[in-house]
Amino acid sequence: MKDLSYLPPAPPLSRRYNEEFHWMLENMNVLTEVYPDQWVAIVDKQVVAVGKTRGEVQNATRKKINSREFLLYFIEGETYVYSN
């Protein structure tokens, strides 16, 4: 059996990604009202694509921008409790 006790650290996030993430957190109340239970793509502190599935938002965003780097996030409309 493969030892999974050690996983390499994730690569560092870019400054742009961090800025987009902080903008999203600061605006989460508005995003939750406008885009509940939807995936959003954020570029330059603006929502550039919205949809019900991650794939459709990812594809739409890649068609709109030249960069492969963007923030893709699911905006929960309610508080959900996940368990296994």
QUIZI-V637787 format. One record per pair of residues at least 24 apart in sequence whose ideal C-beta (glycine too) atoms are under 10 Angstrom apart, sorted by the first residue. I is the first residue (numbers start at 0). J is the second residue. If there is no record, write none. Layout:
i=[I	I]
j=[J	J]
This chain:
i=[12	12	13	15	15	15	15	15	15	16	16	16	16	17	18	18	18	19	19	19	19	19	19	19	20	20	22	23	23	23	24	27	27	27	30	30	31	31	31	31	32	32	33	34	34	34	34	35	35	35	35	36	36	36	36	36	36	37	37	37	37	37	38	38	38	38	39	39	39	39	39	40	40	40	40	40	41	41	41	41	42	42	42	42	43	44	46	46	46	49]
j=[68	70	68	42	43	66	68	69	70	41	68	69	70	70	43	44	70	43	44	45	68	69	70	72	70	72	70	70	72	74	72	72	74	75	72	74	74	75	76	77	74	76	74	72	73	74	76	74	75	76	77	73	74	75	76	77	79	72	73	74	75	76	71	72	73	74	70	71	72	73	74	64	69	70	71	72	69	70	71	72	66	68	69	70	69	70	70	72	74	74]
